[in-house]
Amino acid sequence: MNNNKNDFDFQELEGRNFKDYLILLRKNLTPFLIILIMSIAVSIVYTLRLPDIYVSETSIKISKSGGSVLQSQPFGDFGDLGSDRIINNEIEILKSYDLREIIAKALLDSFAQSSSKDDFKLLYKSESEFRNDNKRLLKLGEIEGVLGSKVNIEQKRGLDVIVISAESPSPKEAALIAALYAKVYRTYNLEINREQLSYIRNFLDQQRAEKKTQLSQAEDTLRAFQEKGGMIALDEQSQLLIQQLSQFEAQMNAAKIELVASEEVLNKYKDELSKQDPKLADYLESVTSETYITALQNQIAELQLNKDIALARLEPGIDISQKVKEFDVKIRELKDRLDEKIKVLKSGILASSPEAVRGISQKIIEAEVKNQSLRSSVTGLSALVNRYEERFNRLPKTTLELARFKRTRESSEKLFTLIEEKYQEALINEQSQAGNVLIIDNARIPSGPSKPNRHLLILIGVLMGFGLGFGFVLVKDYFDNTIKTPEDIEKQNVNVLAWIPKVEELNGKSKNGNDFIIEKNPSSIPSETIRGLRTRVQFSKVDKDKLKTILVTSPAPLEGKTTIALNLAGSFAQGNRKTLLIDADLRKPRLHQVFNKEKQPGLVDYLFGEVPFEKVLTVTNTKNLFLITSGMIAPNPAEMLDSVQMENLLAKVRTEFDYVVIDSSPIVAVTDAEILARKVDGSILVVSSNKTEKDLLNLAVQLIKNDSSYLIGTVLNRFSSKSGYGSYYKYYYYYSSDGKKKSTKKKHSKT
């Protein structure tokens, strides 16, 4: 026996089907509907108060060819390897605080220039939760936070496309924010891609300015010398020597400047690679310094130098085009061999390098090779300049000083010209370097709000209301420990004799006899169930003579025991059985009111010996039905019922009546019924649907069965047809009391 009302019955839960849940819902329809209606009302009010939110989108495509290697951009030799990683990197850049700060400043600039301030909803914050008119303009940091929450950035599945969507209560503001994100990011990306080219261009611009100053100083010095010393003529051989020396000196200095710029770029690459893989940076430097590669670079530099010397000695009437052509063929062959070697070197290194460093590794290899070539050129040009310097120093002393001034001026002029060419080339390269961001779908002002989806929210409210309502019903049913159905009684291992429907006449409170329904309305459903109860009681024992005195009690008050005792006695009487109904509820008697009789003299008066049996026996208007009322108020009801006089009375009525039905006090509340249960032939326990708790039922059964008292069974009173037993009651409507058929649709009982 389970006395813990909070224990969960899993077997009961597993045994339930869909119909059982519908029945449970029907029994609790009112609270379910209240919760459902309230949930719908709240969702409607909430939805109507939500502001319209507009969403504007812009799409940008990320190409694989552009970008800065310092940002780990991919390169063509490896196809689509790391494509998603690159897109994710770009998304993180878009979400960065630095970019958000730039966009916030641009948004504030747009706000300052706009004539319609009402288009900017996100830039304002209400100072009061209850007043919308008191607003202030957000600060820069606050706007950055708003952008982080109101802008969504994600990759379009399967494509190198990033979609930027911005939401705002203002459609124009949403479009403006999305457009600013795309525009600012494209500019930012372009600056990153041009970073190295911009550095080289700035470096050459600085060198150009310095060399221009040096050229001006050299020209001023030569002019001052000539004005001071007069005109000194240089022969043609000296002029040619000065031109050649100046040319080679300018080339050497230009190569040195280019080497310095290239080394700066290479150092940046190495610093970036060292953060990820320091050992790889050292390894790349060692493999690019391989003897074979260095030899090829030296040969190329030597051939290029010989070509320049041949061009520098060009004399009228001498055709050296064939010789220059031979130099070009040899240089091209060596360069092809060098490129092939570098390609093999790249393939081996990059194939074994982590994906994240492949791009920068490639750039380091290219920069290392370029630097070595520049070093070879500088070395060769330095040696050549030294040879020409020796020839220059052998000029006559009278012309040597002038020659030096002219050499300085011409060298500065040629160097400035070379740097100017390099600068213009770097400028063109920088401007022609495109970013890897392409705006493919510009942000547009949305024509209608995207949020909230009011129909969906209301539908969610309906579903939530249904879920909450049904959940409330399940929780209420779980914590409800009362008896509801006959199955609840049977699960307590207690026999069910009958279940009586819930009707107004059987409310147990009638004082004018309306609850004597077996007499007032014998063809009703409750009357039929009472007759069924009578039949089951009669056949509950094989020896009918051993079941004459029947006690009717209940676990607690107001469960309908008096009504059941009254109608059961009336049913016996209608069955031509001489029946006696005794009101043994000495604490709250009611049977005298039902039959409109005087309470005294009655049972207590007889037990005290004040009146004879014939004085307390009352004849009712129902044939074969006799009544003994409770009598005077007893000071000690339990002692009266446990007396010898009570036992003698029961022995007497057993011989004079076919059945004796005794109405008693609730058995759990007082001991009266427990005493009588030991003296009668059998007891009937009346429980009320949705009122009697299972614990009280079990306790009442235990009290009745003490000392081997016989429990005939239980009667479930006030049982609602909503619990799934409607067909049981419809059965009684199949034929009317006069035997005429009332329905052509036959219903089967569940019993």
C-alpha positions in Angstrom: 0.0 0.0 0.0 1.4 3.3 -1.1 0.8 6.1 1.4 2.9 8.8 -0.2 0.7 11.0 -2.3 3.7 12.5 -4.1 5.0 9.2 -5.5 4.8 9.2 -9.2 2.9 6.3 -10.7 4.8 5.5 -13.9 2.5 2.6 -14.8 -0.4 5.0 -14.6 1.3 7.4 -17.0 2.3 4.6 -19.4 -1.2 3.2 -19.3 -2.8 6.5 -20.5 -3.8 7.0 -24.0 -4.9 10.0 -26.1 -8.5 9.6 -25.0 -7.4 9.7 -21.3 -5.7 13.0 -21.8 -8.7 14.4 -23.6 -10.9 13.3 -20.7 -8.4 14.9 -18.2 -8.5 18.1 -20.3 -12.3 18.1 -20.4 -12.5 17.8 -16.6 -10.2 20.8 -16.2 -11.6 22.8 -19.1 -12.2 26.0 -17.2 -8.7 26.6 -15.9 -7.3 25.4 -19.2 -9.3 28.0 -21.1 -8.5 30.7 -18.7 -4.7 30.1 -19.1 -5.1 29.8 -22.9 -7.1 33.0 -23.2 -4.7 34.9 -20.9 -1.7 33.7 -22.9 -3.3 34.8 -26.2 -4.2 38.1 -24.7 -0.7 38.7 -23.4 0.8 37.7 -26.7 -1.5 40.0 -28.7 -0.8 43.0 -26.4 2.9 42.3 -26.4 2.9 41.9 -30.2 1.0 45.1 -30.8 3.4 47.1 -28.6 6.5 45.9 -30.4 8.0 48.5 -32.8 8.4 47.7 -36.5 12.0 46.6 -37.3 13.4 47.2 -40.8 16.3 45.1 -42.2 18.6 46.1 -45.0 21.2 43.8 -46.5 24.3 44.3 -48.6 26.4 41.5 -50.2 30.1 41.6 -50.8 32.3 39.0 -52.6 35.7 38.2 -51.4 38.1 37.3 -54.2 41.1 35.1 -53.6 43.7 37.0 -55.6 44.0 40.2 -53.7 44.8 41.1 -50.1 47.8 41.4 -47.9 49.9 38.4 -47.1 50.2 39.7 -43.6 46.5 38.9 -43.3 47.1 35.3 -44.6 45.5 35.7 -48.0 45.4 32.7 -50.2 47.3 32.2 -53.5 46.5 30.7 -56.8 48.7 27.6 -56.7 46.6 25.9 -54.0 43.1 26.4 -55.5 40.3 26.6 -52.8 42.4 25.4 -49.9 41.4 27.4 -46.8 38.7 29.4 -48.6 36.2 29.1 -45.7 39.0 30.1 -43.3 39.7 33.2 -45.3 36.0 34.1 -45.4 35.9 33.6 -41.6 38.9 35.8 -41.2 37.2 38.6 -43.2 34.1 38.2 -41.1 36.1 38.6 -37.9 37.7 41.8 -39.4 34.2 43.1 -40.1 33.2 42.4 -36.5 36.3 44.0 -35.1 36.1 47.0 -32.8 38.5 49.0 -35.0 36.2 48.8 -38.0 33.1 49.4 -35.8 34.7 52.6 -34.5 35.3 53.8 -38.0 31.7 53.1 -39.0 30.4 54.7 -35.8 32.3 57.9 -36.6 30.9 57.8 -40.2 27.4 57.3 -38.8 27.8 60.3 -36.6 29.1 62.4 -39.5 26.0 61.3 -41.5 23.8 62.3 -38.6 25.4 65.7 -38.4 25.0 66.4 -42.1 21.4 65.0 -42.3 18.5 67.4 -42.2 16.1 64.7 -40.9 17.3 63.7 -37.5 14.2 61.4 -37.0 15.7 58.9 -39.4 18.3 58.0 -36.8 16.6 55.9 -34.2 19.5 53.8 -32.9 21.6 56.9 -32.1 19.2 58.0 -29.4 18.7 56.5 -25.9 15.7 57.3 -23.7 16.8 58.6 -20.3 13.6 57.3 -18.7 12.0 53.9 -19.0 8.6 55.5 -19.0 9.2 58.6 -21.1 10.2 58.5 -24.7 10.5 62.3 -25.2 13.5 62.7 -23.0 16.3 61.3 -25.2 20.0 61.9 -25.6 22.5 61.2 -28.4 24.7 58.1 -27.8 28.4 58.4 -27.3 30.9 56.9 -29.7 31.5 53.8 -27.6 27.8 53.3 -27.0 27.2 53.4 -30.8 29.9 50.7 -31.3 28.0 48.5 -28.9 24.7 49.1 -30.7 26.3 48.2 -34.0 27.5 45.0 -32.5 24.0 43.9 -31.6 22.1 45.3 -34.6 24.4 44.2 -37.4 24.6 40.5 -38.5 27.5 39.3 -40.6 27.5 35.8 -42.1 28.8 33.8 -45.0 26.4 32.7 -47.7 26.6 28.9 -47.7 28.9 27.5 -50.3 29.9 30.9 -51.7 32.7 33.4 -51.2 30.0 36.0 -50.4 29.4 37.8 -47.1 26.0 39.1 -46.3 25.8 42.2 -44.0 22.3 42.9 -42.6 21.5 45.8 -40.4 18.2 46.3 -38.5 16.7 49.5 -37.2 13.3 51.0 -36.4 14.1 53.4 -39.2 14.3 52.0 -42.8 16.7 54.7 -43.9 19.0 54.1 -40.9 19.1 50.4 -41.6 20.1 51.0 -45.2 22.7 53.6 -44.2 24.4 51.3 -41.7 24.6 48.4 -44.1 26.0 50.7 -46.8 28.6 52.2 -44.4 29.7 48.7 -43.4 30.3 47.7 -47.1 31.9 51.0 -48.0 34.2 51.3 -45.0 35.3 47.6 -45.2 36.1 47.9 -48.9 38.3 51.0 -48.2 39.9 49.3 -45.2 40.6 46.1 -47.2 42.1 48.2 -50.0 44.4 49.9 -47.6 45.6 46.5 -46.2 46.2 45.2 -49.8 48.2 48.3 -50.7 50.2 48.3 -47.4 53.5 47.0 -48.8 53.2 48.9 -52.1 52.4 52.1 -50.1 55.5 51.5 -48.0 57.7 51.2 -51.0 56.1 54.2 -52.7 56.6 56.3 -49.6 60.2 55.1 -49.2 61.0 56.0 -52.8 59.3 59.3 -52.5 61.5 60.1 -49.5 64.6 59.0 -51.5 63.5 61.0 -54.5 63.3 64.2 -52.4 66.7 63.6 -50.9 68.3 62.9 -54.3 66.7 65.9 -55.7 68.3 68.0 -53.0 71.6 66.4 -53.6 71.3 67.1 -57.4 70.6 70.7 -56.7 73.6 71.0 -54.4 75.8 69.3 -57.0 74.7 71.7 -59.7 75.2 74.7 -57.5 78.7 73.5 -56.6 79.7 72.9 -60.3 78.3 76.3 -61.2 80.2 78.1 -58.5 83.4 76.3 -59.5 83.0 77.2 -63.1 82.3 80.8 -62.2 85.3 81.0 -60.0 87.9 79.1 -62.1 86.8 80.1 -65.5 86.1 77.8 -68.4 88.1 74.6 -68.3 87.4 72.2 -71.2 87.3 68.4 -70.8 88.4 66.3 -73.7 85.9 63.8 -75.2 87.5 60.8 -73.5 87.2 62.4 -70.1 83.5 63.3 -70.8 82.8 59.7 -71.8 84.5 58.3 -68.7 82.5 60.7 -66.5 79.3 59.7 -68.2 80.0 55.9 -67.8 81.1 56.2 -64.2 78.1 58.3 -63.3 75.8 55.9 -65.0 77.2 52.9 -63.2 77.4 54.8 -59.9 73.7 55.8 -60.2 72.7 52.2 -61.0 74.6 51.0 -58.0 73.0 53.5 -55.6 69.6 52.8 -57.1 70.2 49.1 -56.5 71.2 49.8 -52.9 68.1 51.9 -52.3 65.9 49.2 -53.8 67.7 46.6 -51.7 67.0 48.6 -48.5 63.3 48.8 -49.3 63.1 45.1 -50.2 64.8 44.2 -47.0 62.3 46.2 -45.0 59.5 44.4 -46.6 61.2 41.0 -46.1 61.7 41.8 -42.4 58.0 42.5 -42.0 57.2 39.2 -43.6 59.6 37.4 -41.3 58.3 39.1 -38.2 54.8 38.0 -39.1 55.9 34.4 -39.8 58.0 34.3 -36.6 54.8 34.9 -34.6 53.4 31.7 -36.0 56.4 29.5 -36.8 59.9 30.9 -35.9 61.8 27.8 -37.1 60.2 28.0 -40.5 61.4 31.6 -41.0 65.0 30.5 -40.4 64.6 27.5 -42.7 63.3 29.5 -45.6 66.3 31.9 -45.4 68.7 28.9 -45.4 67.1 27.1 -48.4 66.9 30.3 -50.5 70.7 30.8 -49.9 71.4 27.5 -51.6 74.7 27.5 -53.6 73.0 26.6 -56.9 70.6 29.5 -56.6 73.3 31.9 -55.5 75.4 30.8 -58.5 72.6 31.4 -60.9 71.9 34.8 -59.5 75.6 35.8 -59.7 75.8 34.7 -63.3 72.7 36.7 -64.2 74.1 39.7 -62.4 77.4 39.4 -64.3 75.7 39.0 -67.7 73.5 42.0 -66.9 76.6 44.0 -65.9 78.4 43.1 -69.1 75.4 44.1 -71.1 75.3 47.5 -69.3 79.1 47.9 -70.0 78.6 47.1 -73.7 75.7 49.6 -73.9 77.8 52.2 -72.0 80.7 51.9 -74.6 78.4 52.4 -77.5 80.2 54.3 -80.3 78.9 55.8 -83.5 79.1 53.4 -86.5 79.5 50.3 -84.3 76.5 47.8 -84.2 76.4 45.9 -80.9 72.8 44.8 -81.2 73.7 41.2 -81.9 75.9 41.2 -78.9 73.2 42.7 -76.7 70.8 40.1 -78.1 73.2 37.3 -77.1 73.3 38.7 -73.6 69.5 38.8 -73.4 69.2 35.2 -74.6 71.7 34.0 -71.9 70.1 36.1 -69.2 66.7 34.7 -70.1 68.0 31.1 -70.1 69.5 31.6 -66.6 66.3 33.2 -65.3 64.2 30.3 -66.6 66.5 27.9 -64.8 66.3 30.0 -61.7 62.5 30.2 -61.9 62.2 26.4 -62.3 64.4 25.9 -59.3 62.4 28.4 -57.2 59.1 26.7 -58.3 60.4 23.3 -57.2 61.6 24.8 -53.9 58.2 26.5 -53.4 56.3 23.3 -54.0 58.3 21.3 -51.5 58.2 23.9 -48.8 54.6 25.0 -49.2 53.3 21.5 -49.4 54.7 20.7 -46.0 53.8 24.0 -44.5 50.7 24.6 -42.4 47.8 26.1 -44.3 47.8 29.3 -42.2 51.4 30.2 -43.3 51.5 29.1 -46.9 50.8 32.6 -48.3 53.4 34.4 -46.3 55.9 31.6 -46.9 55.6 32.1 -50.6 56.2 35.9 -50.3 59.2 35.3 -48.1 60.7 33.0 -50.7 60.2 35.5 -53.4 61.6 38.4 -51.3 64.6 36.4 -50.4 65.4 35.5 -54.0 64.9 39.1 -55.0 67.2 40.4 -52.2 69.9 38.0 -53.2 69.7 39.1 -56.8 69.9 42.8 -55.7 72.9 42.0 -53.6 74.6 40.3 -56.6 73.8 43.4 -58.7 75.2 45.7 -56.0 78.3 43.7 -55.6 78.9 43.6 -59.4 78.2 47.3 -59.8 80.4 48.2 -56.9 83.3 46.3 -58.5 82.7 48.0 -61.8 82.5 51.4 -60.2 85.8 50.8 -58.5 87.4 49.9 -61.8 86.1 53.1 -63.4 87.1 55.0 -60.3 90.7 54.0 -60.8 90.6 55.3 -64.4 88.9 58.4 -63.2 91.6 59.2 -60.7 94.2 59.0 -63.5 92.8 62.1 -65.2 95.1 65.1 -65.4 95.2 67.1 -62.2 94.2 70.3 -64.1 90.9 68.7 -65.0 90.4 66.3 -62.2 88.6 68.7 -59.8 86.2 69.8 -62.6 85.7 66.2 -63.5 84.7 65.3 -60.0 82.1 68.1 -59.8 80.7 67.0 -63.1 80.7 63.3 -62.1 78.8 64.2 -58.9 76.3 66.2 -60.8 75.7 63.6 -63.5 75.7 60.8 -61.0 73.1 62.6 -58.9 71.1 63.4 -62.0 71.1 59.8 -63.2 70.3 58.5 -59.7 67.4 61.0 -59.4 66.1 59.9 -62.8 66.2 56.2 -61.9 64.5 56.8 -58.5 61.9 59.0 -60.2 61.2 56.2 -62.6 61.0 53.7 -59.7 58.7 56.0 -57.8 56.3 56.5 -60.7 56.3 52.7 -61.3 55.6 52.2 -57.5 52.8 54.8 -57.7 51.2 53.1 -60.6 51.5 49.7 -59.0 49.9 51.1 -55.8 47.0 52.7 -57.6 46.4 49.7 -59.8 46.4 47.3 -56.9 42.7 46.5 -56.4 41.2 45.1 -53.2 39.7 41.7 -52.9 36.3 43.1 -51.9 33.5 43.6 -54.5 30.1 45.0 -53.5 27.7 42.9 -55.5 24.4 44.0 -53.9 24.1 47.5 -52.5 22.0 48.2 -49.5 18.5 49.4 -50.2 15.9 51.1 -48.1 13.4 48.3 -47.2 9.8 48.8 -48.3 8.3 47.1 -45.3 9.2 45.9 -41.8 10.9 42.5 -41.4 10.2 42.2 -37.7 8.2 41.4 -35.8 6.2 38.6 -37.4 3.0 39.3 -35.5 1.1 36.3 -36.8 3.9 34.0 -35.8 4.2 35.6 -32.3 0.5 35.3 -31.8 0.6 31.6 -32.9 3.5 31.1 -30.5 1.3 32.7 -27.8 -1.5 30.3 -28.6 0.9 27.3 -28.5 2.4 28.5 -25.3 -1.0 29.0 -23.8 -2.0 25.5 -24.8 1.2 24.1 -23.4 0.9 26.1 -20.1 -2.7 25.2 -19.8 -2.2 21.5 -20.5 0.9 21.6 -18.2 -1.1 23.1 -15.5 -3.7 20.3 -15.9 -1.0 17.6 -15.8 0.7 19.2 -12.7 -2.7 19.6 -11.0 -3.5 16.0 -11.8 -0.1 14.8 -10.6 -0.5 16.6 -7.2 -4.2 15.8 -6.9 -4.3 12.7 -4.7 -8.1 12.3 -4.7 -10.1 9.4 -6.1 -11.4 10.2 -9.6 -12.3 7.0 -11.4 -13.1 3.4 -10.4 -9.6 2.5 -11.6 -8.1 4.7 -8.9 -10.0 2.6 -6.3 -9.1 -0.7 -7.9 -5.4 0.2 -8.0 -5.6 0.4 -4.2 -6.7 -3.3 -4.3 -10.2 -2.4 -3.2 -13.4 -3.8 -4.8 -15.7 -1.3 -6.5 -19.4 -2.2 -6.2 -20.8 0.7 -8.3 -20.3 4.3 -9.3 -23.1 6.7 -8.8 -23.3 9.7 -11.3 -23.1 13.2 -10.1 -26.6 14.7 -10.1 -28.1 17.6 -8.1 -30.5 15.3 -6.2 -27.6 13.3 -4.8 -25.7 16.2 -3.2 -26.2 14.8 0.3 -27.6 18.1 1.6 -31.4 17.7 0.9 -33.8 18.1 3.8 -37.0 17.5 2.0 -36.3 14.0 0.7 -35.1 14.9 -2.8 -32.0 12.7 -2.5 -34.3 9.6 -2.0 -34.1 9.3 -5.7 -34.9 5.6 -5.8 -38.4 6.6 -4.6 -38.7 10.0 -6.3 -37.4 9.0 -9.8 -37.0 5.2 -10.1 -36.3 5.3 -13.8 -33.3 7.7 -13.6 -29.7 6.7 -14.2 -28.8 7.0 -10.4 -31.7 4.7 -9.6 -30.5 2.1 -12.0 -27.0 2.3 -10.6 -28.5 1.9 -7.1 -30.3 -1.2 -8.2 -27.0 -2.5 -9.6 -25.4 -1.8 -6.3 -28.2 -3.8 -4.5 -27.7 -6.7 -6.8 -23.9 -6.8 -6.2 -24.4 -6.6 -2.5 -26.9 -9.4 -2.5 -24.5 -11.7 -4.4 -21.4 -10.6 -2.6 -21.7 -13.7 -0.3 -22.8 -17.2 -1.4 -24.8 -17.6 1.8 -27.3 -14.8 1.7 -28.5 -15.3 5.3 -25.0 -14.3 6.5 -25.3 -10.8 5.0 -28.3 -9.1 6.6 -26.8 -6.2 8.6 -24.9 -3.8 6.3 -23.0 -0.8 7.6 -22.6 2.2 5.2 -19.8 4.6 6.1 -17.2 6.9 4.4 -13.7 8.0 5.1 -14.6 11.7 5.7 -17.7 13.8 6.0 -19.9 15.0 3.1 -19.1 12.1 0.8 -22.7 11.0 0.4 -22.8 7.9 2.7 -26.3 8.8 4.1 -27.7 9.2 0.6 -26.2 5.9 -0.5 -27.5 4.1 2.7 -31.0 5.7 2.1 -31.3 4.7 -1.5 -29.8 1.2 -0.9 -32.4 0.5 1.8 -35.1 1.8 -0.5 -33.9 -0.4 -3.3 -34.0 -3.5 -1.0 -37.6 -2.5 0.0 -38.6 -2.1 -3.7 -37.3 -5.6 -4.2 -39.9 -6.9 -1.8 -37.4 -7.3 1.0 -38.4 -6.1 4.5 -35.8 -3.6 5.2 -34.8 -1.6 8.2 -32.8 1.7 7.9 -31.0 2.7 11.1 -29.6 6.2 11.6 -26.5 5.4 13.6 -24.7 8.7 12.9 -25.3 9.9 16.4 -23.2 13.0 15.8 -24.8 14.5 12.7 -28.0 12.5 12.0 -30.1 13.4 9.0 -32.4 10.6 8.1 -35.3 12.0 10.2 -35.2 15.1 8.0 -35.4 13.0 4.8 -38.6 11.2 5.9 -39.9 14.3 7.7 -40.0 12.5 11.1 -39.2 13.4 14.6 -35.7 12.6 15.8 -37.0 11.3 19.2 -37.6 8.7 20.3 -34.8 6.8 18.4 -31.8 4.6 18.7 -30.2 6.3 21.7 -33.5 6.3 23.6 -33.8 2.6 23.0 -30.3 1.8 24.0 -30.8 3.8 27.3 -33.9 1.6 27.9 -36.2 4.5 28.0 -38.6 3.3 25.3 -39.4 -0.1 23.9 -38.5 -1.2 20.4 -42.0 -0.7 19.0 -41.8 3.1 19.9 -38.5 3.7 18.0 -39.5 1.7 14.9 -41.1 4.0 12.3 -43.1 3.0 9.3 -42.2 5.0 6.2 -44.3 5.8 3.2 -42.2 3.3 1.2 -43.5 -0.2 1.2 -41.3 -2.7 3.2 -39.1 0.2 4.4 -38.8 0.9 8.2 -36.8 3.5 10.0 -35.1 4.0 13.3 -33.9 7.6 13.8 -30.9 8.6 15.9 -32.9 9.7 19.0 -31.6 12.1 21.6 -28.1 13.5 21.5 -25.8 11.0 23.1 -23.0 12.3 25.4 -20.9 9.2 24.5 -21.8 7.9 21.1 -18.9 5.4 20.8 -19.8 3.8 24.2 -23.4 3.6 23.2 -22.7 1.8 20.0 -20.2 -0.6 21.6 -22.7 -1.6 24.3 -24.5 -4.9 24.9 -27.8 -3.2 24.1 -26.5 -2.5 20.6 -25.5 -6.1 20.1 -28.9 -7.2 21.3 -30.6 -4.8 19.0 -28.7 -6.1 16.0 -29.5 -9.7 16.9 -33.2 -8.8 17.2 -33.5 -7.0 13.9 -31.6 -9.7 12.1 -34.5 -12.1 12.9 -37.2 -9.6 12.0 -35.9 -8.1 8.8 -34.5 -9.3 5.5 -31.9 -6.5 5.4 -30.8 -3.9 7.9 -28.9 -0.9 6.5 -27.0 1.2 9.1 -25.9 4.8 8.3 -22.8 5.6 10.4 -20.4 8.4 11.1 -17.3 8.7 8.9 -14.9 6.0 10.0 -11.6 8.0 9.9 -13.1 11.0 11.8 -14.5 9.0 14.8 -14.5 5.4 16.0 -18.2 4.9 15.7 -18.1 3.2 12.3 -15.1 1.1 13.3 -17.0 -0.3 16.3 -20.1 -1.0 14.2 -18.0 -2.7 11.5 -17.1 -5.4 14.0 -20.8 -6.1 14.8 -22.4 -6.1 11.3 -22.2 -8.8 8.6 -20.5 -6.5 6.1 -19.6 -2.8 5.4 -19.8 -0.6 2.4 -17.4 2.3 2.1 -18.7 5.4 0.2 -16.0 7.6 -1.5 -16.6 10.8 -3.4 -15.1 11.4 -6.7 -12.5 14.3 -6.8 -12.9 14.7 -3.0 -11.8 11.5 -1.2 -8.0 11.2 -0.9 -6.3 7.9 -1.6 -4.6 8.0 1.7 -7.9 8.3 3.5 -9.4 5.5 1.4 -6.5 3.2 2.4 -6.8 4.2 6.0 -10.6 3.6 6.0 -10.2 0.2 4.4 -7.5 -0.7 7.0 -9.8 0.3 9.9 -12.8 -1.7 8.5 -10.7 -4.8 8.0 -9.4 -4.8 11.5 -10.5 -7.8 13.6 -11.5 -9.6 10.4 -14.4 -7.3 9.6 -15.9 -7.9 6.2 -15.7 -5.1 3.6 -18.2 -5.7 0.9 -16.7 -3.1 -1.4 -16.8 0.6 -2.2 -19.2 2.9 -3.9 -17.8 5.8 -6.0 -20.2 8.6 -5.5 -20.7 11.8 -7.6 -18.8 10.3 -10.5 -18.7 12.5 -13.6 -19.4 11.1 -17.0 -16.7 13.4 -18.3 -14.2 10.9 -16.9 -14.9 8.6 -19.9 -17.8 6.6 -18.7 -20.5 8.4 -20.7 -21.4 5.2 -22.5 -22.2 3.5 -19.2 -25.0 6.1 -18.5 -26.2 6.3 -22.1 -27.0 2.6 -21.8 -29.8 3.5 -19.4 -31.3 5.9 -21.9 -31.6 3.3 -24.6 -35.1 2.3 -23.4 -37.5 4.6 -21.6 -39.4 3.5 -18.5 -42.4 2.4 -20.5 -40.2 0.1 -22.6 -40.2 2.2 -25.8 -37.0 2.6 -27.7 -35.6 6.2 -27.5 -32.5 5.8 -29.7 -31.6 3.7 -32.6 -27.9 3.9 -31.9 -27.0 1.2 -29.3 -24.4 2.1 -26.7 -22.3 -0.5 -24.9 -21.4 -0.2 -21.3 -17.8 -0.2 -20.2 -18.6 -2.5 -17.3 
